[in-house]
Structure formats: structure tokens, C-alpha cells
Amino acid sequence: MKSTTQKGREAEQLALEWLQKRGFALLERNYRVGHKEIDLIVESRSFIHIVEVKALSAPTAMDPSRRVDAHKRQLLASAANYWLRSHSALKEAQFDIVTVLFSDTGPQLEYIPNAFYPIYYK
């Protein structure tokens, strides 16, 4: 049986491969600033995508994307702001979620573009 950490890494890899097959280019993986982390930072023709990957094992009644609560969104926005400034990004950021549901029939991915808009607190 895989640990939560192993499932998380596997989910991130599956999400990255899925995104790359659709033309996204990887800029950073597991970007950390302080205690904040962004799972994937990828680029499309129009945006820099800040991607949070959430995974659960079936059977579950919970939608994995619901685990990206207000506190997590705030942490992602803060880390993204730092990354965008430090890389002098010229494209607008978009916050996306990729969910991975592990089941007996194989992993099921769902891509949620523009999953939320960041709220910055001063």
C-alpha cells in the first residue's frame, strides 16, 4: 500500500504528464518559499498556471478540489506572487486545480482551469 506522500508524488507526476500532453511547459515543480508550496507552475501560450494537485482514493464522497480551502488559496496566492515577481513574469497568472482520484480501474484526472481567484491580504 502506498503512503500519502507516494500518492501525492504520483498524482503530481500524472497531472504534469497530462498538462504537458496538452501543450503546457513545466517551469517549476514543488516550488517553495518559506512554508508555502506550489505543486506545479506551468506555462501556456497565454498564462502562467499555478497548479494545485489534490488526490484521493476511491471510494470517496468528497470532491478532492474542495480540499483547496481559503487558507490554502491564500498560501498559493502569496507564493505565486513571490514567484511571479522574482521571475519578472510577463504573463498573467491563473490558478488551476488538477484532481486525481485513484481507483481500482486506474487514476481519473480532472482539470479545473481558473479554479479560483486569489485574495491578497495586507
N, C-alpha and C positions, 0 to 999 in steps of 0.2 A: 504494500500500500504506500502511495506517495505522500510525502509530508505536504503541509500547506505551502511551504516555501517552494518545493519542487513543482507543485501545481501552478503556483504563481509564475514561476520562470517559464514553464511550458506554455501557459496562457499568453504571456508576453511574446514568446517566440512565434506562436501561432498567429497572434494579432499582427506582428511585424511582417511575417510572410504574406499574410492576407493583404495588408496595405501595400506592400511592395509589388505584388502581382497586379495591383490596380494603379501603379504609377507613382506611388509615394516614395520619396527618398528619405532614408534614415539620416537624421542629423545628430541625435543623441539618444542614448538608451540609459535608463536609470540615472538620470541627471539629478544630482543632489546639491542643495545649498542649505547648510545648516541641517535641521531635522526634516526639511521638506524634500520630497522626491517627485519627479515626473517620470512615469514609466517609459514613455516614448515621445520623442519630438521628431516629427516628420514634416516633410515639405511637399506641397503640391504646386501646381502652376500658380495658384492664386494665394495660398495661405501657408503659414507655419501652423501646424496642427499640434496642439498639446493633447496627448492621448493618455487617458487613464484606462488601464485594463483591469477588469474585475472578473473573477472566476468563481464558480460554484459547482458543486457536484450534484447530479440528479439522484434521486428526485428531490425537488425543492419547489416550494410555492413562491419563493421570493425572486423577484427580478434582480439580478446582480447589479444593475445600474443604480438601483435605489440605495446601494451602499456608498454612493458618492454624495455624502450629505453636505450641508452648508459649511461645516468646518473643513472638510476635505477640499471643497471647491475654493475656499479662501486660501488654503495652503498651496493648491495648484496655481491659483492666480498670482500669488506672491512669488513663487518660484519661477513662473513663466515670465513675469515682469522682469525679474533679475536676469534671466537668460536672454530675453529679447534685448534688453539694454546692453548687456555685456557683449553681445554678438552684433550689435548695430543692425538688427533685423530691419529690412525694408518692407517686409510683408506684414499684413495684419495677422494676428493670432486668432485661431479658432480652437475652442475646447470641445474635444470629442471623447466618446467613451466606446470601448470595444468590450463586449461581454463574451465570456466563454463559459458555456455550460457543458461540463464533462458528463457523459452518459455512457451506457453500455454500447450504444450504437456509434460512438465517436463524439468528438467535440463539435458543438454547434456555436458558431460565431454570429454576433450581431454587431453591426457598426452603427453608432448613433452620432451622426455629424451635428455640430452645433448643439451639443447636449445641454450646455448651459452658458450663460454669460457671466463673466467674473464680476464679483463685487469687491471693490478695494476699500479697505478701512484704513483710516489715517490714525 
